[in-house]
């Protein structure tokens, strides 16, 4: 059994992710990896979080990958 690890950085798209497409084509199992970076969630000088919307995105993506 071939296993591929796909590391998601800032590009969390599924439909045109070349790395993911190759992993699907060449592997029986895929292990998705996403590391939360505290820097992405700090408040900027305007009082806004840089990427607060991404809190649930990796969970949603990994759920879709299971299907």
N, C-alpha and C positions, 0 to 999 in steps of 0.2 A: 504494500500500500504506500503510495506517495503522498506526503503531507507538505503543504506549502504554508508559509507564514507570510501574511500580507500586512505590512505596516502602514497604517493610515496616519498621515501627518496632518496637514491642513486641508488637503483635498479629500473630502469625504464623499465624493460622488461615487455612485455605483455603476450607472448606465454606460459610462465611457472611460472607466478606469482601466488603463491598459494592463497594469500589474495584476489586477483582479481577474481580468479576462484571461490572461495567460495562466494564472493559477488554476482557474476553473478548467481550462483546456488540458492542463498537464498534471493535475493532481486528483486524488480521490477524496482528500480531506483538506480543508482550509482553516487555518487558525488566524483570525483577525486580531490585530494588536493596535490599540490606540492608547497613548499615554497622555493623561491630563497634565498640562503644564500650568502651575499656579500663576505664572506671569500672564496667561491669557485671561485670567479672571479677576485681575486687580482693577481697581477703579482708577480711571484716568483723571486728568486735571479738570475735566468737565463733569465729573461725578458719574460717569457711565462705565459700565464694565465692557471690556474689549469684546468678549465673546460669550456673554452669558447665554445667548441663544443656543450655543453648542452643548450645553449641559446634557440635553436629552438626545442630541443627534447621534452620537456613537451607539447608544442603546438601541435606538430605532434602526440604525443601519445593521447592527449585528443581529437583530431580530429578523430583518428581511433576509439576511444571508442564510439563516437557518432554514428558510423556506426554499 
